[in-house]
Amino acid sequence: MSEVSRVGDIPRAEPDDGGRGPGGDAELVQLLTPEGERREHPDYTFDGTDEDVRGYYRDMVLSRRVDAEATALQRQGELGVWASSLGQEGAQVGSAHGMSPQDFVFPTYREHGVAWVRGVPPLRLLAMFRGVDHGAWDIEQSRFAPYAIIIGAQTLHATGYAMGVERDGLVGTGDPARDTAVVAYFGDGATSQGDVNEAFIFASSYNAPVVFFCQNNQWAISEPIERQSRIPLYRRASGFGFPGVRVDGNDVLAVQAVTKAALERARSGNGPTLVEAYTYRMGAHTTSDDPTKYRLADELEHWRLKDPISRVRAYLTAGGLADDAFFDLVDGEADAMAAELRAACLALPDPDLSETFDWVYAEQTPYLAAQQAAHAEYVATFEDAPATDPTAPGGAR
């Protein structure tokens, strides 16, 4: 039986342990149960090694620690805002490990676990939310685009890039080191945006090698998924002419298998796929949000039992694939990384606004050069002015 809670007058049903979706009416791909038990699926198989699973565990723990440290830094006034990925580590780490090195990622503003796996230094993420830069990581090396703040816009960017990849002859060659696919991440709330639906249309019409990866974390800020869609999100793909699949987003093994299959389909020239990773946002939408205003505490507690990290730990422990020494080593690595990350974040230098003019174009235009000179002249008026003496009568200068 499915477990149901209520928000307002709308029933909220969660996937039951049998691998069925909300209400028992949707197939849910699951290879690892919340209790850490392996299960088979007729269409998807995890073909990784035990060492791979231990690596996924490490990646989830470390990416969660990055998230926790960034949240703490924001609360202490060191970051402007932060979008937590707490609870979504399985969806992010699993999908990232389903990619090939040449695949290209277009994220939202919450894909911290994907960024970690793709080699983006966590400090660069924090620097962006601190306002030091706009995302100064090496895009060519990581194949990970800048974070997209505008909801759903990145799906159009991904589709256009994928169309370009196909026209460059990087699809369907049969060379696994050459064939390329694109992944566009977005949340359930973004599916209500026109940009996402337009991206679906273009991707289908042009058979673009793109995987649309929706992290359905149940809430678009304070709006539950039931108020946005009366059918499971993955089913929308059929209306655009390409397949969709729903996967247990808290099952890192199933997510890896489903994403890998969808990307292989895209690289071979068979077009787009919509993957709906059914997961849950354990924290706030961002640090400016208070989720206690719109969701029930028992719903949160229900999803704690499906924690993606806990189920992998249970699997590793039950199978004798990892011992306490391994888990302690990972925890120690997380502690050391967090301390280093905090110190590095606090040491980030404030940007010089005048440099902004140099970053607009590859070659600066005369118009921008004139603006930069005017800005420098304006700033100089403050630098040359004598300091205010607060002890003088009337604050004389």
C-alpha angles and dihedrals in degrees: 000000000000118000112237131194126175133235110189106317096328119100116229115205124188128205111272125227091265092075096254124134130237111323090006091273102109132065112242118195108224129166099165122042124218087258091058098254121142119235134183128241125197095226107029132050132180106226098179127116131250087256089056091054091050088050091051089051091052093048092051093048094048095044090049089051090052088053093049093048092048091050090052092048091052092050088053092053097255096114128042094224139333133207108215123221094192109150095014098083093107093055093046102041093040094051093044090054090051090065132089120232093254095052116107126226129210107190136188117226096280105058096108093138092051090048090052094053092045091055101254108152109242090226089066090057091050091046090058094051089044089057095242094121142348096253111308102190125126103267095185093053098043096034084219117130124217117282113272116223097179105086112252098352092115091065090067091046090051093048093050091048090049091051088053092049090054092049090050089061095248096128130079097004094126092235108122091200092053109035109095137197134183130227123207116194123202141147132248091261091058091062087075091060122098092226092064094049091046089052089053090052095049093043091052095043093050097034089236118192095240134129114209105211112195117190100205099198091168098246134075092198098296098345116099119223092246090069091055104042135021092196131049108279096237090064091065089075092072090063089060094046104255135094127270131196134189118216133183098260092201091058106085093190095053092045091052092049095047094045092047091052093047092049093048088052091051094047092051091058100259096121137232133347131194114221116192110197104200104213141130137247104231095186136043123300086248133339089271090062131086109205093186087076094066113019135057125250093227090058090056091048091050091057093046086071089060094052109155095219096047093052093052090048089051091050094049092046097046092049095046089241095130135020135204090273090061094049091046090051092053092047090050091050089051092051092050093046092049093052092048092046093051093050092047092049093051090048095054109123120236112255122251107237092211090067090064090078089061093057101056099080135012087244118031116241124227089245092056092044089056091049091050091051091049090050092050090050090050093050090049091062089066095043093053096046116102115252120262115255105216091191094058119096109274090002092285118196 
